[in-house]
Amino acid sequence: MKSQRILFLTGSMNQTTQMQQIASHLTEFDCLFSQYFSDNPIISYAIKKGILDNTVMGLPLRNKAEEYMKSQGMRLDYQALKNSYDLIVFCSDLLFPSKFKGIKTIWVQEGMIDPFTNISKLIKRLKLPRYLSIGTSLNGTSNLCDIYCAASTGYRDYIIQHGTDASKVVVTGIPNYDNLEQFRQNDFPYQDYVMVATSDMRETYRNEDRLAFLQSCVDIAAGRRLLIKLHPNEQISRAVREIKSVCPDDTLIYSDGVTNEMIANCSELITQYSTVVYAGIALGKPVHSYFDIEELKSLLPIQNGGNSAEHIATICRDYLLHTGPKEMFINRLSLYANFESNYAN
């Protein structure tokens, strides 16, 4: 059975640790890892020139992910250059390397999907490359992977609505966001602050008036202490300089640390376009977001006590061992519906 190989595509640290957790339940197979990549010559040129350094395909985030994976004893095969594979597990389908056509594929939702915009609609209508949407609004909607593992029934509906066949999508929950209650027990030294979780809009070529956003956070806090957790992809020096120019002197600033523990200890959570808003909702915190809060509640990843990685691994194993036509297995995906029916948002 060791001859059967699985390649997990990684990206951000969230995506990387999710794939690590799934692979930990598949030790009977030969599991390797590659940072997300493209064989599109335009994208490859942009990566080489550093244009995409603020994305998961750029060298800085690739180096960070690979350093972590090496420290964990995870075997690397960047761009799948060393081996052939029997199964590819995708962290995003905004790009689909041509070398993976004909191989069994499974997509795993990493976290929040950006809202579907007029630009998203235009890209779909004109069949333009999905990465032109800049954000993640089209992630999960290509219909190119064989199976799609969604965080919740709300996200399952979104993925189907925007292009992926309903028969391919199963709700499994997603690692890192399926047991948020556990973070109430922590050693984080502060309590009862208003927490702000920023986003990397500027680093991913989207507009943001950061100073206006910070001022709105000060207004919401209304004299309460602020704690600001920066997005890991942000330019830290610039962000800190902006915070100090607007926020009170006692504002706490973190560029690393366990975000969910910070959320568990806060009295109110302010976000922009961040998946961590789900931690606030699951833990019963008052939350702010650029998204509609009621819609977010309907999209909340299922809370299944941390079993999502094992659920996804079960599908990976069964699909990899399936010897009949792909369609035969996909048509039986409804048998895994108990993953979603056993838990309620």
N, C-alpha and C positions, 0 to 999 in steps of 0.2 A: 504493500500500500504506500510505502515511502516514495515510490516512483511517481505518485500523483502530486503535482505541485500547484500551490495556490499563490498568486501574487496579490498582495494588498497594496493599493495605491493610497499614499499618505499625503498630508499637506500641513495644515496648522498643527499645533500641539494637540488641540482637541481632536482633530481627525486622526492624528497619529496614535494617540492613546486609545481611541475607539477601536481602531484596527488591531492594536496590540491585544486588547481585551477579547475581541472576537477570535483572534488566532490562538489565544491561550486555551480555547476549548477545542482546538483542532490539531492537537499535537501528534495525531497519528498520520498527518500529512506533512509534506515538505512545504513549509510556509516561508515565503520571502517577501520583502517590502521594497517599494520604490516610491520616491517622491512623485507626485502628480506631474505629468509631462505631456508634451504635444509633439506630434511628428509633422505638424503644419509648418512649412518653411517660414512663414511670416512670424508666427509665434516664436519659433526657434531663434530667429534673428533678434526679436525683441528681448528674449531672455539673455542672449549673448551680449547685447548692448546695454543691459541693465535697466531697460525700460520697464520691465516687470518685476523689479527688485522688491516691490512692496506687495507682491502677490505670492501665493504658495508655490509658484513655479520658479520664482526668483532665487538667486543664490543665497541671500541672507537667511530666508526661512527654510530653504532646503538644508543649509548647513546646520541650522538649529535642530531640525527634525532628525537629521542623520547622526548628529552627535548624541542625541538622546537615544536613538535606536541602537547605536553601537554600545552605549553604556548599559543597555538592557540585554545585550547579546542577541539582538534581532539581526537577521541576515539580510543584506542589501543586494538588490539587483536593479540599479537605476536604469530606467527605460527598457527593462526586460531584455538586456543585451546578452546576458550569460546563459539563460535557460529558456525552454519552451514551457508553457503552462496549460493546465487543464481547467483552471478557474481563475477569473480576475474579479476582485472585489473593489468596486469603484467608490471613492468618496465624493465624486462629482461627475456628472455626465455632460457638463458644458463643453468639454472636449472629449473626443472618443478616438484614440489612436487607431489608425487603420490596421495595425498589426494584430489587434485584438478581435477583428471580425472573424466570426466562425468559432470563437472560443466561448465557453460558458461564462456568463457575466452576471454579477449581482451588484446593485447599487444600494448603498447605505446612506440614509440621510444623516448629515452631520449635526444640524441644528436648525436655527431659524432660516426660512426662505424669504427673501425680500418680496415686497408687494409686486404684483403684476401691473406694469405700467403701460402707457401708450407706446413707449419704445419697445417693450417686450412684445406687445401685440403686433407691432410693425415687423419686428424680426421674425416672428412666427409666420405672419402672412406672406412675407417676401422670401421666406426660407433662407434668411441670412444666417451667418455663423452665430451661434447662441452666446458666445463670449462677448459679443458686441453689446450685450445688455449691461456690461460692467459689473453689476451686482449678481445676486444669486436667484433672481426672480424666475429664471428658466431652468434652474437646477432640478433634476428629476423629471423633466417634461420632454426629453428627447425621444423616448420610447425605444432607444437603441439597446439598452441592457435587457437581459432576459427576465430578471426579477428585480423588484423595487421594494426595499424595506423602509417603511414609513414610521415616523415618530408617533403618530396619532391618527384617529379616524378623520380629524379635520385636515391634516396634511395629506392623507390618502385622497380625500376629495379634491384638494387643490391640484395634486399631481395628475389625477385623472382628468379634471376639468381642462387642464392646459396641455394635454397631448399624449399622455401615456395610457396604454390600454388598461382597463380596469382589472382584467384577468391577471396582470403582471404584478399588481401592487398588494402587499400584505402588511398589516400593522404589527410591528414587532417591538416598538419602543426603540430608543437609541441609548447606547452607553453614555455615561457622564451626565445624563439628564433623566434617569429613570428611578433614582432613589434620593431625591433632594432632601427628604426629611432627615437623613443621616447627618446633615451638616449642622443641625442644631447643637450637637455635641462637639465642641471645638475649644481650642485654647487661644483663639484670637483675643488680644488684650483689651479691645475697645467694645463699647456697647452704646446703643441708643443714639446713634448719629444718623444723619441723612446721607445715604450713599449715592454716589454718581458713578455710573459705568459708561465710559465714553466709547465711541466707535472710530474706526479708521477710515472715515469717509474721504478725507483729504488724501490719504496715502493710496486710496484706490480710485483717485481721480473723480471724486464727487464733490460738490460744493458744500461748504459748511461755514456758518458764522459762529466760530467757537466762542468768541467773547460774549456774543448775545446769549448763547446757550448757557455759559457759565453764570451770567447775570440772572438768568431765569432760575438756575439752581439755587443761587443765593436767596432769591425771592421766595422760592418754595420752602427753603429751610427756615426762613423767618427767625433768624437768631440762633437756631440750633447748629451744632457743629457739623461740618461737612467732612466726608471721607470720599476722596476721588480715586477710583481705580482705573488706570489708563489701559486702553486696549494694547495688547502685546505687539501690535504692528505699528504703533504710533511713533513719531519722532518725539522722544521723551523730553529733550531739552526745550524744545519749542512749547510743548504742552505744559511743562512745569512753569515756564516763564509766563504763559498766559494765565494760568491759575493764580499765580502770585500777584498778578496785576489786577485781578477782579475779586478774588475770594478773600475771606478773613484770614488773619495771620495764623489762626489755630487750625486751619484746614489740613487734614491728613492726606498725603499723596502717596499712592502705591503704584509701582510699575510691575510688580509681581506679587506672588502670594496666592492663597486659595480664595478665589473670588466668592465661591458659594458660602464659605465660612463668614466672610465679611457681610454677605447679604443676610445670612441667618441672624447676625447680631445687630442689624440696622433697624431703625424705626420706620424708614420710608426709603424707597428705591427709585432713582431717576435714571432712565436709560434713553438711548437714541435708537439705533438699529442693532440691538444686541440680544443674542439668545439668552443671556443671563436673566432677562426679564422673567423667564419662565421659573427660575428659582424663586424670585420674589413672589410670583403668583402662587406657586405650589406651597410656599411657606406662609402664605396669608398676609404678606406685606402690602401696604398701599404702594402702588407702582405708577410710574409715568413712562410713556413711550411715544415715539413717533408713529407707532402702529395703534390701531383701535384696540383698546383694552379688552372689550367684550369679544372681539374676534380672536385675540390672543388666548383668551380662556378656552375658546373652542378648539384651538390648535395645540394646547398644552400637551407635551409628550406624556404618554401614559407612565404612571408611577407603578412599577412592578417589583419594587424591592431590589433592583439591580440585576434583573435577569435578562435584560435585552441582549447582551453579548452572547449569552448561551442560546437564546432563541434564534438569533441570526446565524450562529454557528451551526445550529441544527439544520437550518435550511441549506447552508453551504454544504454541509456533509451529505445530506440526502440528495442534493442536486448533483454534486460531484460523483456520487456513486450510482446515480441513475444512468442506465445504459440504453434506454429507449430514446425516441425522438424528444427534443426539447419541449415541443408543444404538449406532449403527454404529461410531463411533469408540471408545466405551467398551468395546465388545465386542472391540476389537482391542488393548486396553491390554497384553495379554500379550506383544505383540510387543516391548514395552520391558523385558521381563524380564531382558535381558542387562545392564541397569544393576545388578541385584542379583547375577546369577550370575557377573559378572566379578570380584567382590570377596568376600572372606570376613571375617567379624568376627574 
